[in-house]
Amino acid sequence: MFSVNQYVKAKTLKEAYELNQARNSRVMGGMMWMRLGNARVQTIIDISGLGLDGIEETDHVFRIGAMCTLRALEQHEGLQEMYGGAIKEAVRHIVGVQFRNQATVGGSIYGRYGFSDVLTCLLALDTFVELYNGGTIRLSEFVSHRPDNDILVSVIIRKRERKIRYASVRRTATDFPVLACAVVTGLLHGEECWYVSVGARPMRASLLEKFWRISRDTDAEQIAAYAKEAAAAFSYGSNMRGSAGYRRHLAEVLIRRAITSIVSEEANV
Ligand SMILES: Cc1cc2nc3c(=O)[nH]c(=O)nc-3n(C[C@H](O)[C@H](O)[C@H](O)COP(=O)(O)OP(=O)(O)OC[C@H]3O[C@@H](n4cnc5c(N)ncnc54)[C@H](O)[C@@H]3O)c2cc1C
């Protein structure tokens, strides 16, 4: 059973960070995951009073506060305008609306869960995390760090001309994904770069960058070959939801469909 000895509502990030340095302290997100565990927490630190629950949009970035809920992420008009339905698609399968009204972006990203749709999706975009002590680093770097006692303050997505597709496969609606995949294309150093993020392998999402030359004239066989190459670059494991071989096959199919969808959108512009 999960138990807590002391609850503190932090007045500043500094106070929250200092409290979090004790071995048995934990920062609270929405508590949706943490409360299912067996931890005996000495001090639980509530950061909900620190103004971190919004999404701020500027000319250059979206700054998503750690306490922003998954539901707010799903419904944000600016994100939908910039990325179509991709971010919404990544979160809409997570349990249900009431759940997403409580689970936070901070808890989802800080946890670096293998099954995370949120991580898989944001990893393929130009995304950074702002840490209280560790500064602002790329999400792709943060993913490989071991969890420590820092505080995730916000998630920052740099606005770039990028096209994104997100898809997942689930055995039943609202279950954890068997496989999750995001494909993004955009310019990097003046060349078109394709970013492929595959999560729920069942290991946590990782990112592949490829300078594929794909245009509206690229034929289906070539796109299929790129998808096969990308899927083969990730490792996969087996669990009760699917075998490694099945996951690799799903990855290939989802990547191919995503590339095809992006290219056909470009052809119709
Ligand atoms: C039944 C169930 C099904 C789920 N299905 C899916 C799914 O299909 N896809 C998916 O992507 N996700 C899924 N999730 C995960 C969910 O979306 C959230 O990611 C998860 O609940 C954590 O978010 P939270 O706000 O509840 O964090 P909490 O449970 O409060 O915290 C999680 C961890 O993060 C730490 N933490 C929280 N906020 C911060 C911060 N700002 N700084 C530092 N550390 C912090 C906490 O100390 C704790 O260790 C599921 C969760 C559950 C319980």
The ligand as an SDF file (V2000), in Angstrom:
LIG
                    3D

 53 58  0  0  0  0  0  0  0  0999 V2000
   -4.0390    2.6580  -15.1560 C   0  0  0  0  0  0  0  0  0  0  0  0
   -3.1050    3.5710  -15.8910 C   0  0  0  0  0  0  0  0  0  0  0  0
   -3.0450    3.5160  -17.2630 C   0  0  0  0  0  0  0  0  0  0  0  0
   -2.1790    4.3430  -17.9620 C   0  0  0  0  0  0  0  0  0  0  0  0
   -2.1250    4.2570  -19.3360 N   0  0  0  0  0  0  0  0  0  0  0  0
   -1.2660    5.0540  -20.0160 C   0  0  0  0  0  0  0  0  0  0  0  0
   -1.1700    4.9840  -21.4410 C   0  0  0  0  0  0  0  0  0  0  0  0
   -1.8290    4.1770  -22.1100 O   0  0  0  0  0  0  0  0  0  0  0  0
   -0.2990    5.8240  -22.0600 N   0  0  0  0  0  0  0  0  0  0  0  0
    0.4650    6.7100  -21.3730 C   0  0  0  0  0  0  0  0  0  0  0  0
    1.2300    7.4600  -21.9840 O   0  0  0  0  0  0  0  0  0  0  0  0
    0.3970    6.8220  -20.0320 N   0  0  0  0  0  0  0  0  0  0  0  0
   -0.4440    6.0030  -19.3430 C   0  0  0  0  0  0  0  0  0  0  0  0
   -0.4860    6.0770  -17.9770 N   0  0  0  0  0  0  0  0  0  0  0  0
    0.4130    7.0250  -17.2910 C   0  0  0  0  0  0  0  0  0  0  0  0
   -0.2860    8.3460  -17.0260 C   0  0  0  0  0  0  0  0  0  0  0  0
   -0.6320    8.9580  -18.2340 O   0  0  0  0  0  0  0  0  0  0  0  0
    0.6490    9.3320  -16.2860 C   0  0  0  0  0  0  0  0  0  0  0  0
    1.8260    9.4460  -16.9850 O   0  0  0  0  0  0  0  0  0  0  0  0
    0.9810    8.8600  -14.9370 C   0  0  0  0  0  0  0  0  0  0  0  0
   -0.2230    8.7030  -14.2150 O   0  0  0  0  0  0  0  0  0  0  0  0
    1.9180    9.8360  -14.2140 C   0  0  0  0  0  0  0  0  0  0  0  0
    1.3590   11.1150  -14.1700 O   0  0  0  0  0  0  0  0  0  0  0  0
    0.9140   11.7700  -12.7840 P   0  0  0  0  0  0  0  0  0  0  0  0
    0.6890   13.2120  -13.0250 O   0  0  0  0  0  0  0  0  0  0  0  0
   -0.2020   10.9780  -12.2020 O   0  0  0  0  0  0  0  0  0  0  0  0
    2.2620   11.6000  -11.9100 O   0  0  0  0  0  0  0  0  0  0  0  0
    2.4790   11.0220  -10.4140 P   0  0  0  0  0  0  0  0  0  0  0  0
    1.8860    9.6560  -10.3160 O   0  0  0  0  0  0  0  0  0  0  0  0
    2.0320   12.0290   -9.4210 O   0  0  0  0  0  0  0  0  0  0  0  0
    4.0570   10.9640  -10.4010 O   0  0  0  0  0  0  0  0  0  0  0  0
    4.7700   10.0200  -11.1790 C   0  0  0  0  0  0  0  0  0  0  0  0
    6.2730   10.1480  -10.8200 C   0  0  0  0  0  0  0  0  0  0  0  0
    6.7710   11.3730  -11.3190 O   0  0  0  0  0  0  0  0  0  0  0  0
    7.2950   12.1750  -10.2500 C   0  0  0  0  0  0  0  0  0  0  0  0
    6.9610   13.5540  -10.5800 N   0  0  0  0  0  0  0  0  0  0  0  0
    5.7360   14.0330  -10.8850 C   0  0  0  0  0  0  0  0  0  0  0  0
    5.8180   15.3230  -11.2430 N   0  0  0  0  0  0  0  0  0  0  0  0
    7.1250   15.6700  -11.1350 C   0  0  0  0  0  0  0  0  0  0  0  0
    7.8570   16.8710  -11.3620 C   0  0  0  0  0  0  0  0  0  0  0  0
    7.2590   17.9940  -11.8050 N   0  0  0  0  0  0  0  0  0  0  0  0
    9.1870   16.8480  -11.1520 N   0  0  0  0  0  0  0  0  0  0  0  0
    9.8120   15.7350  -10.7270 C   0  0  0  0  0  0  0  0  0  0  0  0
    9.1740   14.5550  -10.5020 N   0  0  0  0  0  0  0  0  0  0  0  0
    7.8550   14.5340  -10.7130 C   0  0  0  0  0  0  0  0  0  0  0  0
    6.6480   11.6500   -8.9900 C   0  0  0  0  0  0  0  0  0  0  0  0
    7.4380   11.8970   -7.8430 O   0  0  0  0  0  0  0  0  0  0  0  0
    6.5530   10.1610   -9.3090 C   0  0  0  0  0  0  0  0  0  0  0  0
    7.7850    9.5420   -9.0920 O   0  0  0  0  0  0  0  0  0  0  0  0
   -1.3370    5.2510  -17.2670 C   0  0  0  0  0  0  0  0  0  0  0  0
   -1.4040    5.3100  -15.8580 C   0  0  0  0  0  0  0  0  0  0  0  0
   -2.2680    4.4880  -15.1710 C   0  0  0  0  0  0  0  0  0  0  0  0
   -2.3250    4.5940  -13.6650 C   0  0  0  0  0  0  0  0  0  0  0  0
  1  2  1  0
  2  3  1  0
  2 52  2  0
  3  4  2  0
  4  5  1  0
  4 50  1  0
  5  6  2  0
  6  7  1  0
  6 13  1  0
  7  8  2  0
  7  9  1  0
  9 10  1  0
 10 11  2  0
 10 12  1  0
 12 13  2  0
 13 14  1  0
 14 15  1  0
 14 50  1  0
 15 16  1  0
 16 17  1  0
 16 18  1  0
 18 19  1  0
 18 20  1  0
 20 21  1  0
 20 22  1  0
 22 23  1  0
 23 24  1  0
 24 25  2  0
 24 26  1  0
 24 27  1  0
 27 28  1  0
 28 29  2  0
 28 30  1  0
 28 31  1  0
 31 32  1  0
 32 33  1  0
 33 34  1  0
 33 48  1  0
 34 35  1  0
 35 36  1  0
 35 46  1  0
 36 37  1  0
 36 45  1  0
 37 38  2  0
 38 39  1  0
 39 40  1  0
 39 45  2  0
 40 41  1  0
 40 42  2  0
 42 43  1  0
 43 44  2  0
 44 45  1  0
 46 47  1  0
 46 48  1  0
 48 49  1  0
 50 51  2  0
 51 52  1  0
 52 53  1  0
M  END
$$$$
